[in-house]
């Protein structure tokens, strides 16, 4: 009986020691080492790939955002055409309502899961294509796909060079800049395929708009 009690106590003690050691190693030491290495080797990425302008953090290069100038009478956002607009955000239902996340809600990420024949999706695409066509003065067939569809995450910060160039003339006019100057700005901020063969050329909207704002400020000072 005494041997049984001692064996049980020994097993419990060994188990508690194992829990303590693993808690310290996995819950304290490992996170501190990983955090330290990340901060030393990749501080920008480790801190969320923050993007700053005039010393103030204005967003992340990994997360899209809207550029609006208020809301209409129905509460819908009004795009500020002085800036380049992102692709639509239409992911899984918002955490605030059961509707579709169209506001780049950072707490919600995912695709809409609507099929190509879904009537709601077809209607939304047609409405977006009409808006882009009339807003930027281009024929509907020339509207790029990414201008009317959301990304798989619903939070993609990039648009295609075609969509950026499509907006260039309007953005230039709204900011009293030469169209050619803004078009060159888009070219400058166009990233090629990753490693030269993966993915497609893309433009980070936040970084492009920051450069645009700096250009406008510089032109104003001139």
TASULBEL-V515945 format. One record per pair of residues at least 12 apart in sequence whose ideal C-beta (glycine too) atoms are under 6 Angstrom apart, sorted by the first residue. I is the first residue (numbers start at 0). J is the second residue. If there is no record, write none. Layout:
I_J ; I_J
This chain:
47_59 ; 48_60 ; 48_61 ; 50_205 ; 52_209 ; 58_205 ; 60_203 ; 62_154 ; 62_156 ; 63_85 ; 63_103 ; 63_154 ; 63_155 ; 63_156 ; 64_103 ; 65_103 ; 66_79 ; 66_82 ; 67_79 ; 80_169 ; 80_173 ; 81_173 ; 81_174 ; 82_208 ; 83_166 ; 83_170 ; 83_204 ; 83_207 ; 83_208 ; 85_204 ; 86_145 ; 86_158 ; 87_149 ; 88_101 ; 88_103 ; 88_149 ; 88_153 ; 89_101 ; 89_111 ; 89_149 ; 90_107 ; 90_109 ; 90_153 ; 91_107 ; 91_109 ; 93_107 ; 94_106 ; 94_107 ; 108_152 ; 108_153 ; 108_154 ; 110_151 ; 124_147 ; 127_147 ; 128_142 ; 128_147 ; 131_146 ; 135_165 ; 135_166 ; 135_169 ; 137_165 ; 143_159 ; 143_161 ; 143_162 ; 145_158 ; 145_159 ; 145_162 ; 146_162 ; 156_203 ; 156_205 ; 157_201 ; 157_203 ; 158_202 ; 158_204 ; 160_189 ; 160_200 ; 160_202 ; 163_185 ; 163_202 ; 164_185 ; 167_181 ; 167_182 ; 167_185 ; 174_215 ; 188_202 ; 188_206 ; 188_207 ; 189_202
